[in-house]
Structure formats: structure tokens, C-alpha cells
């Protein structure tokens, strides 16, 4: 089932998400619905707060970047209670990011190009991995959502001011997207 995506300005996007327990009711269904939603919106990552659930759950499908980065081929992951343990390199890379919760906005964001990450998959199997390139970028973007941050928090104050009108309109319920959204009121 395709879920509506929460738009910038909704308080759930600013809350620190809660850990997920193994007995979380409806978890498998929520994960399946999130993958359906991600596919319908043509995104590469989705965090549970973006679909109205303030829990530490993220899904990633980096497949669209497979042509540029072969490691992204068939790279689909469910991350439960993820945490970034370290940034194994000090190298940061700029990339133009967008977000399903901020339709129509994209900006250049600098992020470390490698992460060491710990998470549980949909079967609560523990993983400890090092990702680079787009896998690292997508994971950082989505994990920000779990801590109440969005990508525009990572751009310069001047760029944020220039986006002020668009952000204000979203907060007032004047957002539109080609996918299902929950507008603010």
C-alpha cells in the first residue's frame, strides 16, 4: 500500500525517533508499504518519520545509481535502529540532494563520502558495514530524519534564506508533488 509522505513543517520531522523493538506491531507490513511508497515516489531512501511513524526505521534503494556506481546495483536495505559509528575518512563530497518531504527543492550538500554503520535488518539480523559513495550519502540523509533533521539544515544560512518562501509555503500547506503527500494545515 502506498502511504502519503509527510511534508516539511510537520512536527514529526523534527522529533527524535524512538527505537524499534522486535515485537513492534505491523513492522513487516510497514516495511513493505514503505518500499511501495518509495517506488511510487521514485525515491532512493525513506525514513519512517516521513510516513508518520516516529521510529528508527529507514529503507534504501540505491539501484538508480548503479550505472555510475556498480556497488549500488540491487542495493536495497532495511535499516532498523541504525547508527553511524564513524566516518572512516575526512573526505567530504558535494552532491545536489532532494527529499521526498521537501518536494521541488534541491540543494548542494557536503557530506563525508564513507560511513561505518551498524543496523538490524528486517529479520533483526545485526549488520556492521562500511559504505561509500551514494550508499553512504543516502544513509546519512535518511538517518538525519531519525534525529529530526532535514537536508536544508545542512546548507548555508544564505541558501536557506533564499529558500525561505518555498519552505514557508510548505509549512502553510501549499506543497504539491507527483506522489501522495500529507500537506500541513
N, C-alpha and C positions, 0 to 999 in steps of 0.2 A: 504494500500500500504506500502510495506517495504521500508524504507528510508535508505540511506547509513549513516554510523556513522563516524563522524569526528575523525581523529586520532591526537594524541598528536603532538604538533608542529604547528598546525593550530592556527592562532591568535585569532579566535573566542573563543577558550577555555580559553583564558587569559583575555577576556573582561568582565566587569561587565554587566550583562544582564539587560535589561530595563523592567519596569513593564508592565503588560498586561492589556489592557482596555477591558471592556465588548464588545466593538464593533470591536475587533481585527478580521480582515477578515480571514476566513478559520480556526478559532480556533478549532471548533468541529472536522473538518477533520484532522487537525494536531494532535490532541489528539488521535484520532482513529489510525492514521498512526504510532504514537509513540508506542502505545500498540502493533500493529502488528510487529513493528521493535523490540521491547523488547522481544516479544515471539520468533521471528525468531532467535534472538541472544542468547536466553536462559539466559537473564539477570534478575536482580531484581529491577533495577531502571534506569531511563533515564532522562536526563535534556535536554531541548530544544537546548542549545548550541551544544550538541553532535550531533544534526541532522541539524546544520547550522542555527538555529534561536536564536538570542541573546535576548531572552525574559525570564522572570521569570516564567517558567513552568517546572514542574517535574512530572513524573509518577512513581509510586512504585507498585510492585507486590511482596510482601514478602511471598507468598504462598509456595515457595520451602523450607522455613524454618519451616513450620507448624509442622513437626514431632518433632523437638527439642523445638519449642515454639508454643504452641497451639493458642496464640493470633495472629499468622501470618496466620492462616487458613483463606482463602478467603480475605486476607488483600490487597486490591487493592485501591489505592488512586491517584487522580489527585490533584496536589497542584499548585494553581495559586497564584502568588505573596506571596510565603511562607516566613516566618521569624521565626527564633528560638528566643523565648522570654527569655528563661532561661534554665539553666541546674540544675534541682532540686536536684541533688546530686553531690558530688565531686568525686564519684567513677568513675574511668576510666577503660575500659576493652580493652585488646589487641585482635585483630582479623585479620586474613590474608585477606586483601582486594585485589580485582582486579577491573578493569574498562574496559568497552567496548571500550573506547577511547585509552586504552593502552594495546592492545591485547598481551597476552603472558607474562604479568608482574603481579606479585602479591607480596605484602609485608605486614608485620605486622604493623598495625596502632593502636595507642591508641586513644580512643575517650570516652567521657562521656557516661554512659550507660542509661541516661534518658534525654529527652528533653521536654520542653514545647513549643509547636509550634502553630503558627497562620497561616491560609491559607484560600483561597477560593477554592471551588471545581469547577468542570466543568460547573455547573449551577450558579456560582458566589454566592453560599451559604457560609457564613462565618463559619469557624470552629476554635475552640481553644481547643487543646487536649494535653495530656501528653502521650508520647510514651516511652517505654523502650526496652531493648534488641535489636534484629535485626531491628525492626521498627525505633528505634532511630538511629542506625548506618547507615542504608540505607538513611534515611532522611538527616543526616549530610553530608554523602558522596555526595549526589545529590545537596544539597544546596550549597556546596562548588563550584560546577560547575557554579552556578549562580553568584558567586563572583570571577570568574576567577581562581579558584584553582583546582588542581587535587590531588589525594591521595599521590602521591610521594612528594608533598610539605610538607607532614606531617611526613616523615620518616627522619632518621638521615642523616646528611651530608655524613657520610661514606657509608651508604647503597645507597644513591643517586649516589655517585661517582662510586660504583660498578655496578650500572645500566647504567652508562654513555654511554657505547657503544650501548646498546639497545635503549636508549632514542634518541641518536644522529641518529641512523639508522631510527627511526620513523620520526624524523624531516626531514630527507632527502628523505622520500617517500618509505622507504623499510620496510613497515609493511604488515603483512598478517594476515587474520583472517578467521574463518569459516563462517562469516557473511559479509554482504555488507559494505565496508568501502570507505571513501574518503581519499586516500593517499595524503600526502604533495608532493609538487614538488619543 
